[in-house]
Amino acid sequence: MIISFYDQLQNIKFRILKEKRPSMQQNDCPICYQQINESHSVIQLPCHQEHYFHAECCRQWLGRDPRCPLCRHGLEQPKEMVPLEFI
């Protein structure tokens, strides 16, 4: 379920992300704490424009936890869940 969500996210080169957002401050992956080089593929999560990670780190993280590593925003709701109605 989460891996299918991951497959819908776009891998982009960090260089392209920096070109689109020249004011970006973060240069390290918040998951592995390693520097993100311009040639690395990154994933930018939909919860916040500044939440991006090495693509492989993000895939591994989402395989264990369906929330953003930084803000803990839930990235996918299980489709089987139905809201309960109280009588």
C-alpha positions in Angstrom: 0.0 0.0 0.0 2.7 2.5 1.0 5.1 1.3 -1.7 2.4 1.9 -4.3 2.1 5.5 -2.9 5.8 5.9 -3.2 5.7 4.8 -6.8 3.4 7.7 -7.5 5.9 10.2 -6.2 8.2 11.8 -8.7 12.0 11.2 -8.5 13.8 14.4 -9.6 17.4 15.4 -9.6 18.4 17.6 -6.8 20.0 20.0 -9.3 16.6 20.6 -10.9 14.9 21.1 -7.5 17.5 23.7 -6.6 17.0 25.5 -10.0 13.3 25.8 -9.3 13.9 26.9 -5.7 17.2 28.9 -5.4 16.5 29.9 -1.8 16.6 26.3 -0.6 18.6 25.9 2.6 18.7 22.1 3.2 21.5 20.2 1.6 21.4 17.1 3.9 19.0 14.2 3.8 17.1 14.3 7.1 16.8 10.5 7.1 20.5 9.5 6.6 22.1 12.8 7.5 24.3 12.5 4.3 24.8 15.4 1.9 22.5 15.6 -1.1 24.6 16.1 -4.2 23.2 17.8 -7.3 23.3 14.5 -9.2 21.3 12.6 -6.5 17.6 11.7 -7.1 15.3 13.1 -4.4 11.7 12.8 -3.4 9.8 15.9 -2.4 6.8 14.9 -0.2 3.5 16.6 -0.8 3.1 17.7 2.9 5.6 20.6 2.5 7.8 22.0 -0.3 10.9 21.9 1.9 10.5 18.2 2.8 12.7 16.3 0.4 15.0 13.3 0.9 17.3 10.9 -1.0 14.9 8.8 -3.1 16.2 5.5 -1.7 16.0 6.8 1.9 12.4 7.9 1.3 11.4 4.6 -0.2 12.8 2.7 2.8 11.2 5.1 5.3 7.8 4.9 3.7 8.1 1.1 3.7 8.2 1.2 7.5 6.2 4.3 8.3 3.6 6.0 6.1 4.3 9.5 7.7 6.7 12.2 6.7 9.9 11.8 8.6 10.0 15.6 9.5 6.4 16.6 10.3 4.8 13.2 10.8 2.0 14.1 8.4 0.1 11.0 7.3 0.8 10.5 3.6 -1.8 7.9 2.8 -5.0 6.8 4.4 -5.8 3.1 4.3 -8.6 2.6 1.8 -10.3 -0.1 4.0 -11.0 2.4 6.8 -14.6 3.6 7.0 -15.7 6.3 9.4 -17.7 5.0 12.3 -21.2 6.5 12.9 -22.4 6.8 16.5 -26.1 6.2 17.2 
